[in-house]
Amino acid sequence: MVTARRRHRRSESGHALVFALVALLMVSVAGALLAGSLLLHLRAARQEADDVRLTALADAAVAASLAELAASPASRGLTERDFGGGSIASEIDRPEPEVAVVVARAVYGRSTRRVRTEVRLTAAGPRVVAWRPLPATAAR
């Protein structure tokens, strides 16, 4: 004969397993959300690091172009060359005798950054008077 105490145990025998499975499901969902959040932060950090590299490479292309202008005011720019894990190039136009426009391009991985710099040519050397980023495919 089954006593009242045994019946009570039998009716609760599956509840512990159900609670354990629900707790395991909640921990799994929380872990997946945490992993997704960390992945998003990692991607954002990597993109920011690439942006910093591209900016540094574009500035290096401008600096090299200014050095070329200081050495030879007739310079037409830099041919594409490897630099700092990427590549740089520039074109120099001379709309006026004392003004040069430098369009510098930097490539790092699959990303490209272009900048347009207006330069005043003085007796002390080239001097940047304006700098602005350009869309990667924009014409001068």
KOLPAGU-137195 format. One record per residue (C-alpha): residue in one letter; x, y, z negated. Coordinates in pm, whole numbers, padded with zeros to 5 digits. Last residue first. Example, Ala and Ser with C-alpha at 12.3 -4.5 7.8 and 13.67 -1.06 7.14 Angstrom:
2
(pt "s",(01367,-00106,-00714))
(pt "a",(01230,-00450,-00780))
END
This chain:
140
(pt "r",(03893,06638,05660))
(pt "a",(03685,06339,05755))
(pt "a",(03511,06145,05487))
(pt "t",(03550,05768,05453))
(pt "a",(03670,05750,05091))
(pt "p",(03454,06044,04982))
(pt "l",(03676,06340,04903))
(pt "p",(03821,06450,04569))
(pt "r",(03905,06814,04511))
(pt "w",(04220,07019,04455))
(pt "a",(04271,07391,04497))
(pt "v",(04562,07639,04455))
(pt "v",(04855,07396,04456))
(pt "r",(05190,07579,04484))
(pt "p",(05462,07497,04735))
(pt "g",(05805,07645,04668))
(pt "a",(05947,07949,04488))
(pt "a",(05931,08156,04809))
(pt "t",(05565,08064,04833))
(pt "l",(05367,07812,05038))
(pt "r",(05010,07806,04908))
(pt "v",(04865,07456,04895))
(pt "e",(04505,07343,04937))
(pt "t",(04457,06985,04823))
(pt "r",(04204,06737,04957))
(pt "v",(04180,06403,04779))
(pt "r",(04106,06052,04902))
(pt "r",(04060,05745,04684))
(pt "t",(04040,05391,04817))
(pt "s",(03937,05072,04641))
(pt "r",(03989,04713,04758))
(pt "g",(04312,04661,04565))
(pt "y",(04461,05006,04516))
(pt "v",(04463,05247,04808))
(pt "a",(04557,05614,04780))
(pt "r",(04491,05880,05043))
(pt "a",(04614,06238,05046))
(pt "v",(04468,06521,05255))
(pt "v",(04710,06812,05222))
(pt "v",(04605,07154,05350))
(pt "a",(04888,07403,05396))
(pt "v",(04881,07778,05365))
(pt "e",(05154,08040,05418))
(pt "p",(05164,08018,05800))
(pt "e",(04788,07958,05831))
(pt "p",(04583,07647,05921))
(pt "r",(04886,07423,05851))
(pt "d",(04768,07063,05828))
(pt "i",(04936,06792,05621))
(pt "e",(04830,06429,05632))
(pt "s",(04891,06186,05350))
(pt "a",(04967,05825,05265))
(pt "i",(04979,05606,04956))
(pt "s",(04977,05232,04887))
(pt "g",(04906,05013,04589))
(pt "g",(05110,04841,04317))
(pt "g",(05291,05163,04229))
(pt "f",(05380,05264,04586))
(pt "d",(05371,05089,04919))
(pt "r",(05392,05323,05214))
(pt "e",(05158,05485,05466))
(pt "t",(05328,05762,05658))
(pt "l",(05355,06082,05463))
(pt "g",(05264,06425,05591))
(pt "r",(05312,06655,05890))
(pt "s",(05627,06830,05765))
(pt "a",(05699,07169,05929))
(pt "p",(05764,07336,05590))
(pt "s",(06060,07102,05542))
(pt "a",(06213,07029,05202))
(pt "a",(05942,07204,05000))
(pt "l",(05674,07059,05228))
(pt "e",(05814,06706,05182))
(pt "a",(05820,06757,04804))
(pt "l",(05460,06879,04820))
(pt "s",(05369,06566,05017))
(pt "a",(05534,06346,04754))
(pt "a",(05335,06525,04483))
(pt "v",(05008,06485,04677))
(pt "a",(05075,06113,04730))
(pt "a",(05164,06076,04361))
(pt "d",(04837,06251,04269))
(pt "a",(04648,06000,04483))
(pt "l",(04836,05713,04316))
(pt "a",(04759,05847,03967))
(pt "t",(04391,05889,04055))
(pt "l",(04379,05538,04197))
(pt "r",(04546,05394,03887))
(pt "v",(04300,05573,03658))
(pt "d",(04009,05446,03868))
(pt "d",(04148,05091,03852))
(pt "a",(04169,05114,03471))
(pt "e",(03809,05240,03458))
(pt "q",(03693,04952,03675))
(pt "r",(03872,04700,03450))
(pt "a",(03719,04856,03140))
(pt "a",(03371,04846,03295))
(pt "r",(03416,04482,03396))
(pt "l",(03534,04388,03046))
(pt "h",(03242,04573,02887))
(pt "l",(02995,04388,03110))
(pt "l",(03159,04055,03026))
(pt "l",(03143,04133,02654))
(pt "s",(02771,04204,02682))
(pt "g",(02708,03882,02869))
(pt "a",(02903,03680,02610))
(pt "l",(02707,03843,02327))
(pt "l",(02376,03768,02499))
(pt "a",(02478,03406,02555))
(pt "g",(02586,03371,02192))
(pt "a",(02254,03515,02067))
(pt "v",(02062,03275,02293))
(pt "s",(02264,02980,02166))
(pt "v",(02217,03083,01800))
(pt "m",(01840,03110,01857))
(pt "l",(01825,02769,02028))
(pt "l",(02023,02608,01746))
(pt "a",(01785,02759,01489))
(pt "v",(01485,02629,01685))
(pt "l",(01645,02284,01707))
(pt "a",(01718,02278,01332))
(pt "f",(01361,02387,01251))
(pt "v",(01220,02111,01474))
(pt "l",(01449,01851,01315))
(pt "a",(01352,01960,00963))
(pt "h",(00983,01943,01054))
(pt "g",(00995,01588,01187))
(pt "s",(00979,01403,00846))
(pt "e",(00721,01634,00693))
(pt "s",(00412,01411,00745))
(pt "r",(00610,01100,00646))
(pt "r",(00728,01252,00323))
(pt "h",(00372,01338,00213))
(pt "r",(00246,00990,00304))
(pt "r",(00521,00838,00090))
(pt "r",(00418,01047,-00216))
(pt "a",(00050,00962,-00176))
(pt "t",(00128,00591,-00198))
(pt "v",(00121,00350,00087))
(pt "m",(00000,00000,00000))
END
